[in-house]
């Protein structure tokens, strides 16, 4: 299943061959991986946070299914981004029954002219949630009407905003919208962030009992509070407190990522931590200083400034500092 290619045409021929032959394989494949065949060049090209720069994948055209769009739900993410999700008449696609599919944003709905009760084409591609990719207009009822995209948050009722040049609508109520608060808490405890051993259902429980409102509240939790809750016994409460205590040793770059600043992923957080060394220096940095940092563009710089100018975020930082969370790079001994 491997071939060394000496030209682009040879790569395309290999792709075409396996696109035709893949149905005869004893296992499923969805594409071909193309790699640079030189260890020296691989080292020069390096890695991003998630993948090597010296390898990429070509995905075959994905299998589609046709089904009816019944209704649309609007989900609110941790950044306030609104994602419309189609509720579908259940249909079998690539071995699983699909009932929901992403509609992405208002522009995509308008571009495809998707309407309620339409027969729509769905595909999985490389995504976990299948997506709607087209409409079979020949099945459309004569009285159908275009979808009117929501204007207010379905969770907290705040009026939605849409920034210039962006596809998504956002709920601006970041400190009062339940899915945003819970999403930030879930992100904060993640394995690549603070690595606190907490399930999503437990965060929901702690939030509903008023024990968690923002990430700093983790460091105020006590064993006595936890053992009074359902699903918590002495041992599990003790383990959670230990896990929270252990998170104080997490390196600064992961703390920065855990804060959930918009557009600041793992790689950007690492660059910022290396460049500015502490949360205070980062908070005081100008847009010019930020954009002069490798991989930091104007959009990311503006988002960072906006985060640190927010009084609730300033209070959060102070509380995390007081709790003993690492807010600067650890000095290395040369």
FENWOBEL-V599459 format. One line per field, one symbol per residue. phi: phi as a letter, one per 30 degrees, with the letter a starting at -180 (. if undefined). psi: psi as a letter, one per 30 degrees, with the letter a starting at -180 (. if undefined). burial: b if it has 9 or more other ideal C-beta (glycine too) atoms within 8 Angstrom, else e. A space follows every 10 residues. Layout:
BEGIN
phi=???
psi=???
burial=???
END
This chain:
BEGIN
phi=.cbdccaddd dddddddddd cddcddadbb lbccbdcadd dddddibddc addcbbbccd eddcbcacdc abccccddcj dccdbdccde bdbhibdccb adciaddddd ddhdbdiddb cbbchccdde bdcabdddcd ddcdbedcdd cbddcbiddd bbdeicdddb cdddcbcedd ddddddddde ddcdhcdbde dddedddddi dbbaeddedc dbddddddcd iccedddddd ddddddddcd eedddddddi deicdddddd dddddcibdd ddddddeddd dddeiccddd eddddddddd dddddeeddd dddjddcadd dcdd
psi=gkkkkgleee eeeeeeefee fffflglklg akkkkkhjee eeeeealaff lkfgklkkkl klkllklkje lkljkklfff kkjkkkklkk kkjhflkkfk kkgdleeeee efhklkglkl kllebglekl lkflkiffgk kfglkkkjkl flkfeffkkl ljkkgkfklk kfifgfjeee eeeeeeeefl efcfhkikle eeeeeeefgg fkflfffegf kleeeefflk fkleeeeeee eeeeefffgk leeeeeeffh kkfjaeeeee eeeeefflee eeefkleeee ffkkgjaeee eeeeeeeffk eeeeeeeeee eefgkjglkk kkk.
burial=eeeeeeeeeb beebbeebbe ebeeeeeebe ebeeeeeeee bbeebeeeee ebebbeebeb ebebbbbbbb ebbbbbbbbb bbbbbbbbee bebeeeebeb bbbbbbebbe ebebbbebbb bbbbeeeeeb bbeebbeeeb eeebeebeeb eebebbebeb eeeeeeebbb bbbeeebebb bbbbbbbbbb eebbbbeeee ebbbbbbeee ebebbbbbbe bebebbbebe ebeeebbbbb bebbeebbeb bbbbbbbbbb beebebbbbb bbbeeeebbe bbeebebeeb bebeebeeeb bbbbbbbbee eebbebbebb bebebbbbbe eeee
END
